[in-house]
Amino acid sequence: PKTIMSKMARNLLVVKSSMNGAKGNSNKLAGAFMTAWAGKHEGGVTIRDIGQENLPHLNPQEMGAWGTPVSKRTVEENKLAAVSDNLVEEVKEADVVVLAVSMYNFGMPS
């Protein structure tokens, strides 16, 4: 059978983590991928740059908020859970996820 490439509507989530911004090799590679992707796909692109955003590390209070029923959460627990809920929703809405992950000292950044 012959495969025909056509523009398909798909959602792309790109997660970047470089502390070097646009100069980072992982960000350059992700940019090249997004350019190629845009030429072949219609749909949305969400970029989550955790190298530049101030996302908090996971802590016991946030984990506790997840385990608390929404109707019983405090205002603070709702705020803590909302961070994770939003990130999970981005992943669920994506058809394809690209992890543009830097390597520092032979490991991934936290």
C-alpha positions in Angstrom: 0.0 0.0 0.0 1.0 3.6 -0.7 1.2 6.0 2.2 0.1 9.5 1.5 1.2 12.2 3.9 -1.4 14.9 4.4 -1.9 17.6 6.9 -3.7 16.2 9.9 -5.0 18.1 12.9 -3.1 17.0 15.9 -2.1 18.7 19.1 1.6 18.9 20.0 3.0 19.5 23.5 6.6 20.5 23.7 8.2 20.5 27.2 11.5 22.4 27.3 13.9 22.4 30.3 17.1 24.2 29.2 18.4 26.9 31.5 20.2 28.3 28.4 17.1 29.5 26.7 17.2 29.8 23.0 20.9 29.1 23.0 20.4 25.6 24.5 20.9 22.7 22.1 17.7 20.9 23.3 15.7 24.0 22.5 17.3 24.4 19.1 16.4 20.8 18.3 12.9 21.3 19.6 12.6 24.3 17.4 13.6 22.4 14.3 11.1 19.7 15.2 8.3 22.2 15.6 9.1 23.8 12.2 9.0 20.4 10.5 5.8 19.5 12.4 4.0 22.7 11.4 4.7 21.9 7.8 2.9 18.5 8.1 0.2 19.0 10.7 -2.6 21.4 11.5 -3.6 21.8 15.1 -2.3 23.4 18.2 1.2 23.6 19.7 1.6 24.1 23.4 5.0 25.0 24.7 5.8 24.4 28.4 9.2 25.8 29.2 10.0 24.6 32.7 13.6 25.9 32.3 12.2 29.4 32.4 9.0 29.0 34.4 9.0 28.9 38.2 7.3 25.5 38.7 7.5 24.4 42.3 9.0 21.0 43.1 6.5 18.4 44.4 6.0 18.5 48.1 3.9 16.6 50.7 1.3 19.4 50.9 0.6 19.1 47.2 0.4 15.3 47.3 -2.0 15.6 50.2 -4.2 18.0 48.2 -4.5 15.4 45.4 -5.8 12.8 47.8 -8.4 15.2 49.3 -11.8 15.1 47.7 -12.4 18.4 45.8 -15.4 19.2 48.0 -13.3 19.0 51.2 -10.2 20.9 50.0 -9.1 24.1 51.5 -8.4 27.2 49.4 -4.7 26.5 49.7 -5.2 22.8 48.7 -7.2 23.9 45.6 -4.3 26.2 44.6 -1.7 23.4 45.1 -3.8 20.8 43.2 -4.5 23.3 40.3 -0.8 23.4 39.4 -0.7 19.7 38.8 -4.2 19.5 37.3 -3.3 22.1 34.6 -0.1 20.2 33.7 -1.9 16.9 33.5 -4.6 18.4 31.3 -1.9 19.7 28.9 -0.6 16.1 28.5 -4.1 14.6 28.1 -4.9 17.1 25.3 -1.7 16.3 23.4 -1.6 13.8 20.6 2.2 14.0 20.6 4.6 15.0 23.4 8.2 16.2 22.7 10.5 16.3 25.7 13.3 18.7 24.9 15.4 17.7 27.9 18.9 19.1 28.6 21.6 17.0 30.1 23.7 18.4 32.9 26.4 16.3 34.5 25.1 13.3 32.6 21.6 13.6 34.2 18.3 15.3 33.5 17.4 18.5 35.4 14.8 18.3 38.1 
